[in-house]
Each structure stands twice: as C-alpha cells, then as structure tokens.
Amino acid sequence: MMEYENGKKRKVRNKQQLKAQFLSQRYLILYFCCFFVLLFFLSSDRISTTLSVRSDSLRPSLRVPALSVLSSMDSIHRSFHGGRFPQLRVDDRVQFPDHLLLILSSRIGRGEKNLVCVYRGVKEETLVLPSISSDEFDEFRSIVRCPNAPLNYSSSVDLKFRGDFVKKKEQRQSRRVHNWEKIGYEAVVDGDTVVVFVKGLTRRPHKESDPSYYKCQFEIGDSDEKEVTQAVAAAQEVVRCVSPESLKLNPEVMFRVSVIHVDPRGRTTPALPSVARLYGSDLVEKKQKSGIKHELCVCTMLWNQAPFLREWIMYHSWLGVERWFIYDNNSDDGIQDEIELLSSENYNVSRHVWPWIKTQEAGFSHCAVRAKEECNWVGFFDVDEFYYFPTHRSQGLPSKNALRSLVSNYTSWDLVGEIRTECHSYGPSGLTSVPSQGVTVGYTCRQANPERHKSIIRPELLTSSLLNEVHHFHLKEGIGHMSLVESVAVVNHYKYQVWETFKAKFYRRVATYVVDWQENQNQGSKDRAPGLGTEAIEPPDWKRRFCEVWDTGLKDLVLSNFADQVTGYLPWQRQQLQE
C-alpha cells in the first residue's frame, strides 16, 4: 500500500515537472519571437531613414547599416531606464568654419562615444554622421562638435544616441544656428559688474572703445523678462557692464547675457545673438570665496599639448607656481586624463573648456577675472616656455621656489602691476625626433638676441577693460611694470622644435589678431618662422636652423636637480619609468 502511494506521488510529481518544462520552453519561444519582431521593426525603421540619392543629384549619399543587436539593446535599455540617461536637448548651435558646435542644456559627460549628428535635407530626408567629440562645458551644459552640414542639408542639426530612432519630424525645440563672427559667447561675474565676451562689435585691436556705445541685456530664465544695464568699459572682444539687480535677487535662475550696440545718435540695435550664460549662484559663490590667496598662479591656453604638459608643470611647480588654469581650446589628445593624473599627484591644476577659436586675448582676460579671487600674481605663458635664472646657476644659489620668491618681493609694491621677462627662442638643435628627456634637456641651441617678453601680472591692477596683447596687459593709470634683465631671469622659448612638433603651428594659431600661417598675409611678422611660406613643408636644413648660441644652462640645472641618481631618468619620462 505504501509503495502504491509513493508511486502515485512520483507520477504526479513527474507530470508537474513535465508541465513546468513545457511552460518554460513555451515562454522562452514566445520571448524570442517577441524579441525578433521588435528587432525587425527597429531595423525597418532605421532602414526607412537610409538615404539613397541618385548619382545625378548634388546631395551626398549615405548608406546606413542595419541596426545591430547591441545598439538595439542599448536603445531598449534607455527606453526602460530613461531617468538614467540625459535628454539630448540642443539649446544652441554655433557655426564655425570647420565644424558645428552644439550646446546642450544637460551634462552628458566628456568623451561620450555613442552620439550621432542628424542632418535634415530640403525634402525632410535624414543623414546621420558620427559626432567629432563631446565635452562638459559648464556646471549645467555640455558641448558636442559635429561635421559641417553637407550641401543641401540644414545646419539645424539634431543629436541622438547611436541606435535610437531617427524620426522624420522632431518635437519643436530651438533650431537656432548662430554665426561665429557675430555672437556673445562667454560671461563672468567680477565684483559688481559682469564681463561679457562678444564677437562682431568691438573690432579695434589693442585699443579701448567708448563704453557709452554699449549696453548689456540679461534675459531672466525662460521668461520674457529682461533687464538692461550700461557698459562701463569695452575693448576688443570684452564689454563690462553693471551687474543687474535681478542677478543678485535670483540665485537659482539662469540668465542669457547679450550685448546691445548704441550708435552715436543714441539709436540701439537689437541685441546680438548669444550663447553666454550666467547663474545667480555665480554671484553667491564669488562672495563666499575667502581665505589666503596663492602667491603665484599660471594661466595658459593650449591645443593638443598633453605630451608636454607634465614637464612644464613639474618644473614650474619646483620654481614655486602653486595653481594652474588650463584653458583647453578643443584638444583631442587626452589632456583631461593628464590633468587628472597630475591632480592626483597633488598638483593644483584645473581645466577650463574653451571651445572658441582664435580668442586667446579674450581667454586670458577671462582667466584674469577668475584668478583674481585666488591669486596675488598670475603668469601668462605657453607650454613651450620655461623660466630660468642664470644668476642662480652661475653663483650656486638655489633655484627652487626662485620664481615665487621673485614675485613676492614686489607684492608690497603698490605701483608695480606687471613683471616682464625677455624670451630666447631655441631651434631644433640638430634633432630630428622629439627628445625623450623633454624640451629643457633636448633643445640647447638658440638665437643670439631675445624676442618679445612674457608677463606675470597683478589681476586687481589691470584696467577695467582687461585689454591685453597676449604678451602683456594694460594696467591702471599710475601703475607701472618691472622689466627684468637677462642675467636675473629669462624665458627659454622652445619655439622651433623638431618638424614633427613644429608643423602643428601651420594648422592652428590661437591669437585673435594673428593671421593663420596658411594665409598669404603678413609673412614678415615675428609670429611666423623666418623663411617659411604658407605650406607645412619641411626645409632640408630645418634641424640646423635658428642655432646661433649653444646654451646648456637650463639643461644642466634640470639634470642636476631632477634626474634619478641611479637611472638618470627625469620624472616626466613616463614611458621609461614604466618599463
């Protein structure tokens, strides 16, 4: 009897297991059917947006591949977890000569790889191209660079994650495309004023303009409410206006800042288009900052100088620089990773995204305002320029902290607002490849006579217009500068490096009033390399050029103070140190 009952139970249990297996298989089959049906619709939607143009059309053709399983799953995952992914809302578009800059109202992070630019043709056909790059812009916004729109396609480009649906008609949002030659592009709070950076108004280089011809307009949030204040200073691309009361009263609100031109008869023109933003919290943060200032800081603007940054910062930190402001002008060589590594090693370095081409003077003015809250002195020089103290070397005096000690001697001098140091330009010094020990050790032959100078300034003693000529700022009335003699200090400018490095200068000049080298203008300018034309073609004798005096002073100083006593390696020789 017991055996009969046990057998009956086994039969029931086996029957239940078979039923469960059947149901599991049934649900599994149903799941895969649903998945492939969904995948089919996703693929067909993408295929429907594929652009196919006859050869007799002037429009370019693009064949978009079928949607991959991976991108489909990414798209599905974003659909179910939309809260984790930022909405790609394009607020503004700025047309540059070689790319289109998209400004987003949210932060998407640096180096997002899965973004595509969506272009719309005259017949609503769509074309999808990979984005060039993406980056964080400010506390709330991001930027994405897209290729310029092809012929017969609009520059009102949209942005999507790779694999997302591309609809023929998008929801209504801002379609503005601003011309880079006429636009307000940055704004920063400075005490009871706001400094606005704008192109297309003040065109006079190196001269101040009459501020009565300008006003600033502040659009409050998303409302139609506006407040206008009078300019108090103007020069080049800078307009300084009185801060509006609404900015002080609304710390949680965003303001769009633009500039209005007033003609001599008092007639005003419409405010220039602007992508410049201010937040009421900026004013609060300025007031909250306090404490002891750094004695010496440095500001620079660069493009693709990541391989040279470490040597420059480590050396000048040894000379006494305490704080670094790096204005990144569209680098794509991993500069942020290098800065993060330096920061982890206790170097006080910050990167400021500056996507505006040929605006070095404006960038330096912007940095002078930012640094004023933190620094007594700010140096403005490039990553290929190194301060050196010949007297310290010849007399056996310690050079460590020499630069900070130098500026400290003038901190109490109320009538000195700038310290100028002459530059010696170094040539390739017989080299044909980038020196592994860095520029200070590799390049040792220079021109005999100095060229130009570099400056370290007191930010609070600059003119209210922030007028500068890259190499020096204009100072308040009654304030002067101190020029150092060569025996005390000099700047080694490694200007003419091996051709592999030097040729980049043909493709990018950052100063506003300096002509790009590919243009056939001002070929006798000191900014250009003597004897070179408008094309990046290496002269046969390049490695021997610009060599009149062999000078190993800085090389000897670096090797005696930085080289490892066992291996001989310098601390910025990362590759050798890792082996």
C-alpha positions in Angstrom: 0.0 0.0 0.0 2.8 2.4 0.9 4.6 1.6 -2.4 1.4 2.3 -4.3 1.0 5.7 -2.7 4.7 6.6 -3.3 4.4 5.6 -6.9 1.3 7.7 -7.4 3.1 10.7 -5.9 6.1 10.2 -8.2 3.7 10.1 -11.2 2.1 13.4 -10.1 5.5 15.0 -9.4 6.8 13.9 -12.8 3.7 15.2 -14.5 4.2 18.6 -12.8 7.9 18.7 -13.8 7.0 17.9 -17.5 4.3 20.7 -17.4 6.8 23.2 -15.9 9.4 22.3 -18.6 6.8 22.7 -21.3 5.7 26.1 -20.0 9.4 27.2 -19.7 10.1 26.3 -23.3 6.9 27.9 -24.4 7.7 31.2 -22.6 11.3 31.1 -24.0 10.0 30.6 -27.5 7.5 33.4 -27.0 10.2 35.7 -25.7 12.5 35.1 -28.7 9.6 35.7 -31.1 8.8 39.0 -29.4 12.4 40.0 -29.5 12.9 39.3 -33.2 9.6 41.0 -34.1 10.8 44.1 -32.1 14.2 43.9 -33.8 12.6 43.7 -37.2 10.6 46.8 -36.6 13.6 48.6 -35.2 15.7 47.6 -38.2 12.9 48.6 -40.7 12.6 52.0 -39.1 16.3 52.6 -39.4 16.3 51.3 -43.0 13.4 53.7 -43.8 15.7 56.6 -42.8 18.5 55.3 -45.0 19.5 57.8 -47.6 19.9 56.8 -51.2 20.5 59.5 -53.7 20.8 59.2 -57.5 24.2 60.0 -59.0 22.7 63.0 -60.9 22.0 64.7 -57.5 24.3 67.1 -55.9 23.5 65.7 -52.5 25.9 63.2 -50.9 24.8 59.7 -50.4 25.0 57.7 -47.2 24.1 54.1 -46.7 23.2 53.5 -43.1 23.8 49.9 -42.0 21.0 47.8 -40.4 20.7 48.2 -36.7 22.9 46.0 -34.7 21.7 43.8 -31.9 23.9 45.7 -29.5 22.7 49.1 -30.4 19.1 47.9 -30.4 19.6 46.6 -26.8 21.2 49.9 -25.8 18.2 51.8 -27.2 15.7 49.4 -25.5 17.6 49.8 -22.2 17.5 53.6 -22.4 13.8 53.4 -23.1 13.1 51.4 -19.9 15.6 53.4 -17.8 15.2 56.9 -19.3 15.9 58.5 -15.9 19.5 57.3 -16.0 20.3 58.9 -19.4 20.3 62.7 -20.1 17.8 64.1 -22.6 19.7 65.4 -25.7 18.2 68.8 -25.9 20.1 71.2 -28.2 19.8 74.7 -27.0 22.2 76.5 -29.4 24.2 75.8 -32.5 27.3 77.8 -33.5 28.7 77.6 -37.0 32.5 77.6 -37.2 34.5 77.4 -40.4 35.4 73.8 -39.9 32.7 72.4 -37.6 29.3 72.9 -36.0 29.2 73.4 -32.2 26.1 72.1 -30.4 25.4 73.3 -26.9 23.2 71.0 -24.8 21.1 72.0 -21.8 22.3 69.0 -19.8 25.6 67.4 -18.9 26.4 64.2 -20.8 30.0 63.7 -19.7 33.3 64.0 -21.5 34.1 61.8 -24.5 30.7 60.2 -25.0 31.3 57.8 -27.9 27.7 56.9 -28.8 26.5 60.3 -30.2 25.5 60.8 -33.8 24.6 64.1 -35.6 21.3 64.0 -37.5 21.0 66.3 -40.6 17.8 67.1 -42.5 17.6 67.7 -46.2 15.3 70.0 -48.1 12.8 67.1 -48.6 13.0 66.0 -44.9 15.3 63.2 -45.8 17.8 62.4 -43.0 21.5 61.8 -42.9 23.4 60.5 -39.9 27.1 61.1 -39.2 29.3 60.4 -36.1 30.0 63.3 -33.8 33.5 64.6 -33.7 33.8 65.0 -29.9 31.8 65.8 -26.8 32.8 67.5 -23.6 31.4 69.1 -20.4 31.0 72.9 -20.9 30.0 74.4 -17.6 28.2 73.3 -14.4 24.9 72.6 -16.3 25.7 72.3 -20.0 27.7 70.1 -22.5 29.0 70.6 -25.9 29.2 68.3 -29.0 31.1 69.0 -32.2 29.5 67.8 -35.4 30.9 67.9 -39.0 29.6 70.8 -41.1 26.3 70.1 -42.8 26.8 68.7 -46.4 25.4 70.6 -49.4 21.6 70.8 -49.4 21.3 69.9 -45.7 20.4 72.2 -42.9 22.8 73.3 -40.1 20.0 72.9 -37.6 21.5 69.6 -36.6 19.9 67.3 -34.0 21.7 64.9 -31.8 20.9 61.2 -31.0 22.4 58.3 -29.2 23.7 55.7 -31.6 20.9 53.2 -32.2 18.0 55.5 -31.2 15.1 56.1 -33.5 15.6 58.9 -36.1 12.1 60.5 -36.6 11.3 62.4 -39.7 9.8 65.2 -37.6 11.1 66.0 -34.2 9.3 67.8 -31.4 9.5 71.5 -31.6 12.7 72.9 -30.0 15.3 75.6 -30.6 16.6 75.5 -34.2 18.9 78.5 -33.9 22.2 78.4 -35.7 24.5 81.3 -34.8 27.3 82.8 -36.9 30.6 82.7 -35.0 31.6 86.1 -36.4 28.7 87.8 -34.5 27.8 86.4 -31.2 28.2 86.7 -27.4 30.0 83.6 -26.2 31.0 83.9 -22.6 30.2 85.9 -19.4 31.7 86.1 -16.0 30.9 87.9 -12.7 33.5 90.4 -11.5 32.5 92.2 -8.3 29.5 94.4 -9.0 30.0 94.1 -12.8 29.6 91.4 -15.4 32.2 90.9 -18.1 30.8 89.7 -21.5 32.8 88.3 -24.3 31.4 89.1 -27.7 32.4 88.9 -31.4 31.2 91.3 -34.0 31.1 94.6 -32.1 34.5 96.0 -30.9 36.9 95.4 -33.8 39.7 97.7 -32.8 42.8 95.7 -31.8 44.8 96.8 -28.8 42.7 99.9 -28.2 39.8 100.7 -25.8 36.4 101.6 -27.1 33.9 104.1 -25.8 31.6 102.2 -23.4 28.7 104.6 -23.9 28.1 102.8 -27.2 27.2 99.5 -25.5 24.7 98.0 -23.1 24.2 94.5 -21.7 20.9 92.7 -21.8 20.0 90.0 -19.3 17.2 87.6 -20.2 15.9 86.0 -17.0 15.4 82.3 -17.2 12.8 81.1 -19.7 10.6 84.1 -19.3 10.3 87.2 -21.5 11.6 89.4 -18.6 14.7 91.3 -19.5 16.9 93.8 -17.7 19.4 96.2 -19.4 22.4 97.8 -17.8 25.0 100.3 -19.1 28.6 99.3 -20.1 31.4 100.8 -18.1 34.4 99.6 -20.1 35.0 98.0 -23.6 38.0 96.8 -25.6 38.5 94.2 -28.3 36.0 91.4 -27.5 35.3 92.5 -23.9 32.3 94.6 -22.7 32.0 95.2 -19.0 28.5 96.2 -17.7 26.9 97.0 -14.3 25.6 93.8 -12.7 21.7 93.8 -12.8 19.7 93.7 -9.6 17.8 90.6 -10.8 21.1 88.6 -10.8 21.6 89.4 -7.1 18.0 88.5 -6.3 17.7 85.2 -8.2 20.4 82.8 -7.2 18.6 79.9 -8.7 17.9 81.4 -12.1 19.8 81.2 -15.3 20.5 84.4 -17.4 21.2 84.7 -21.1 23.6 87.6 -21.5 23.9 89.6 -24.7 25.3 93.0 -25.9 23.4 95.9 -27.5 25.1 98.5 -29.7 24.2 102.1 -29.4 25.1 104.4 -32.3 26.3 108.0 -31.9 22.8 109.3 -32.4 21.6 107.1 -29.4 19.7 104.6 -31.5 20.0 101.0 -30.4 20.3 97.9 -32.5 18.8 94.5 -31.5 20.9 92.5 -29.0 23.4 90.3 -30.6 22.7 86.6 -30.6 24.3 85.0 -27.5 25.1 81.6 -26.0 26.7 83.3 -22.9 25.0 82.2 -19.6 25.2 83.4 -16.0 23.7 81.8 -13.0 22.7 83.7 -9.9 24.7 81.2 -7.9 27.9 82.5 -9.6 27.5 85.8 -7.6 26.9 83.9 -4.4 30.0 81.7 -4.9 32.1 84.8 -5.6 31.1 86.3 -2.3 31.7 83.1 -0.3 35.3 82.7 -1.5 37.7 83.8 1.1 41.0 82.9 2.7 44.6 83.2 1.9 45.5 83.7 -1.8 48.1 81.7 -3.7 51.2 83.9 -4.2 51.8 82.7 -7.8 49.5 81.1 -10.4 49.8 80.4 -14.1 47.2 80.6 -16.9 47.7 79.2 -20.4 45.7 78.3 -23.4 46.6 75.2 -25.4 45.6 72.8 -28.1 46.9 69.2 -28.1 49.8 69.8 -25.7 49.2 66.8 -23.4 52.6 65.1 -24.1 54.4 68.3 -23.0 52.3 69.4 -20.1 53.9 67.2 -17.4 57.4 68.6 -17.8 56.1 72.2 -17.9 54.0 71.9 -14.7 56.5 69.8 -12.7 59.4 72.2 -13.5 57.5 75.4 -12.8 55.9 73.9 -9.6 59.5 73.4 -8.5 60.1 77.1 -9.2 57.1 78.0 -6.9 54.0 78.0 -9.0 51.0 76.9 -6.8 48.0 77.0 -9.0 47.3 76.2 -12.7 44.5 77.3 -15.0 44.5 75.4 -18.3 42.2 76.8 -21.0 41.7 73.9 -23.4 41.0 75.1 -26.9 39.5 71.9 -28.5 42.2 69.4 -27.7 41.7 65.7 -28.6 44.9 64.2 -27.2 43.8 63.1 -23.7 44.6 66.4 -22.0 41.9 65.8 -19.3 43.4 62.4 -18.4 46.9 64.0 -18.0 45.4 66.8 -15.8 43.6 64.3 -13.6 46.8 62.3 -13.1 48.7 65.5 -12.2 45.9 66.4 -9.8 46.2 63.0 -8.1 49.9 63.8 -7.5 48.9 67.0 -5.6 49.4 69.5 -8.4 46.7 72.1 -8.3 45.6 72.0 -11.9 42.1 72.7 -13.4 40.9 72.5 -16.9 38.5 75.1 -18.4 36.8 74.1 -21.6 37.2 77.0 -24.1 35.8 76.0 -27.5 36.1 79.4 -29.0 38.7 79.5 -31.9 41.2 82.4 -32.2 40.2 84.1 -28.9 43.5 83.9 -26.9 43.3 87.5 -25.7 39.7 87.1 -24.5 40.6 83.8 -22.8 43.4 85.5 -20.9 41.1 88.3 -19.9 38.6 85.7 -18.7 41.3 83.9 -16.7 42.5 87.1 -15.1 39.0 87.6 -13.7 38.7 84.0 -12.4 42.2 84.0 -10.9 41.8 87.4 -9.1 39.8 85.6 -6.3 42.6 83.1 -5.7 46.0 84.6 -6.7 48.2 87.6 -5.9 50.2 87.1 -9.2 49.3 85.3 -12.4 51.7 84.4 -15.1 50.6 84.1 -18.8 52.9 81.9 -20.8 52.8 78.9 -23.1 53.6 75.2 -22.5 56.8 75.6 -24.6 58.1 78.5 -22.4 60.3 77.9 -19.3 61.6 80.5 -16.8 65.3 80.2 -16.0 67.5 82.1 -13.5 71.1 82.4 -14.9 72.5 84.2 -11.9 71.3 81.5 -9.5 73.1 78.9 -11.6 76.3 80.8 -12.0 76.6 81.8 -8.4 75.5 78.5 -7.0 72.2 79.9 -5.5 69.3 77.5 -5.1 66.7 77.8 -7.9 63.9 76.0 -6.1 61.0 78.4 -5.5 63.0 81.2 -7.2 60.1 82.4 -9.3 57.7 82.7 -6.3 60.3 84.4 -4.3 60.9 86.9 -7.1 57.2 88.0 -7.4 56.8 88.0 -3.6 59.5 90.8 -3.4 57.1 93.0 -5.4 53.8 92.1 -3.7 54.0 95.0 -1.3 54.9 97.4 -4.1 51.5 99.0 -4.8 52.7 100.7 -8.0 54.1 97.6 -9.8 51.4 95.6 -11.6 53.5 93.5 -14.0 56.9 91.8 -14.2 58.2 91.3 -17.7 60.9 88.8 -18.7 62.6 88.6 -22.1 62.5 85.4 -24.2 65.2 83.5 -26.0 64.0 81.4 -29.0 65.5 77.9 -29.3 65.8 75.9 -32.5 65.7 72.2 -33.3 69.3 71.9 -32.1 70.3 69.3 -34.7 67.5 66.9 -33.6 65.1 65.1 -36.0 62.8 63.4 -33.4 61.1 64.5 -30.2 63.7 64.4 -27.4 62.9 61.7 -24.9 64.1 63.7 -21.9 61.9 66.7 -22.7 62.4 70.1 -24.3 64.6 71.6 -21.5 67.2 68.9 -22.0 66.8 68.2 -25.7 67.0 71.7 -27.2 70.2 73.6 -26.4 70.9 75.9 -29.3 69.2 79.3 -29.6 69.2 82.6 -31.4 71.5 85.3 -30.0 69.1 88.1 -29.5 65.9 87.9 -27.4 62.4 88.2 -28.9 59.4 89.7 -27.1 58.7 89.1 -23.4 56.3 87.2 -21.1 54.4 88.8 -18.2 53.3 88.0 -14.6 50.6 90.4 -13.5 48.6 91.5 -10.5 45.0 90.9 -11.6 43.5 93.7 -9.4 45.8 96.3 -11.0 44.6 95.7 -14.6 42.4 98.2 -16.5 38.7 97.6 -16.2 38.6 96.8 -19.9 41.1 93.9 -19.4 42.8 95.0 -22.6 45.8 92.8 -23.4 48.1 92.0 -26.3 48.8 88.3 -25.3 52.3 89.1 -24.1 51.2 91.8 -21.6 48.1 93.5 -20.2 47.3 97.2 -19.9 47.5 98.5 -16.3 45.5 101.1 -14.4 46.6 104.7 -14.6 49.7 105.3 -12.4 50.6 101.6 -12.3 53.9 100.5 -14.0 55.8 97.4 -14.8 59.2 96.0 -13.9 61.4 94.6 -16.7 64.0 92.0 -15.5 67.5 92.0 -17.0 68.6 88.8 -18.7 71.2 88.0 -16.1 68.4 87.8 -13.4 65.8 85.8 -15.3 65.0 84.8 -18.9 62.3 82.7 -20.6 63.6 79.8 -22.7 61.1 79.6 -25.5 61.3 76.3 -27.3 59.7 77.8 -30.4 61.3 76.0 -33.3 61.2 72.3 -32.3 61.6 69.2 -34.5 59.5 69.4 -37.6 57.1 66.7 -36.3 56.1 69.0 -33.5 56.5 72.4 -35.1 54.3 71.8 -38.2 51.2 71.9 -36.0 51.6 75.7 -35.9 50.5 75.9 -39.5 47.1 74.5 -38.7 46.2 76.4 -35.5 47.0 80.0 -34.3 45.1 80.9 -31.2 45.6 84.7 -31.0 42.7 86.8 -32.4 44.8 89.3 -34.4 47.4 86.9 -35.7 46.9 85.6 -39.2 46.9 81.8 -39.7 50.1 80.7 -41.4 48.3 79.1 -44.3 47.1 82.6 -45.4 49.3 84.6 -47.6 49.4 87.7 -45.3 51.9 89.3 -43.0 54.7 86.8 -44.0 57.3 89.1 -42.4 55.6 89.0 -39.0 57.6 88.0 -36.0 54.9 85.4 -35.2 55.9 83.4 -38.3 59.0 81.3 -38.7 61.5 83.2 -41.0 61.9 81.6 -44.4 58.7 79.5 -44.4 55.8 80.0 -46.7 52.2 79.1 -46.3 52.5 75.3 -46.6 53.8 72.8 -44.0 56.8 71.6 -46.0 59.9 70.8 -44.0 63.0 72.6 -45.3 66.0 70.3 -45.9 68.1 72.2 -43.3 65.4 72.6 -40.7 67.3 70.8 -37.9 70.2 73.3 -38.2 68.1 76.5 -38.3 67.8 79.1 -35.6 71.1 78.0 -34.0 73.5 80.8 -33.1 74.4 80.2 -29.5 74.8 76.9 -27.7 73.3 77.3 -24.2 73.0 74.4 -21.9 72.3 76.4 -18.7 68.7 75.1 -18.1 69.6 71.6 -19.3 72.4 71.4 -16.7 70.0 72.7 -14.0 67.3 70.2 -14.8 69.7 67.2 -14.9 71.3 68.1 -11.6 68.0 68.7 -9.8 65.5 66.3 -11.4 67.4 63.3 -12.8 67.2 60.0 -10.8 70.7 59.3 -9.4 70.6 55.6 -10.4 68.7 55.5 -13.7 69.2 59.1 -14.9 65.6 59.3 -15.8 63.6 62.5 -15.4 60.2 62.4 -13.6 58.3 63.3 -16.8 59.8 60.4 -18.7 56.8 58.2 -18.0 57.4 55.6 -20.7 60.9 54.8 -19.5 59.8 54.9 -15.8 57.1 52.3 -16.5 59.5 49.8 -18.2 
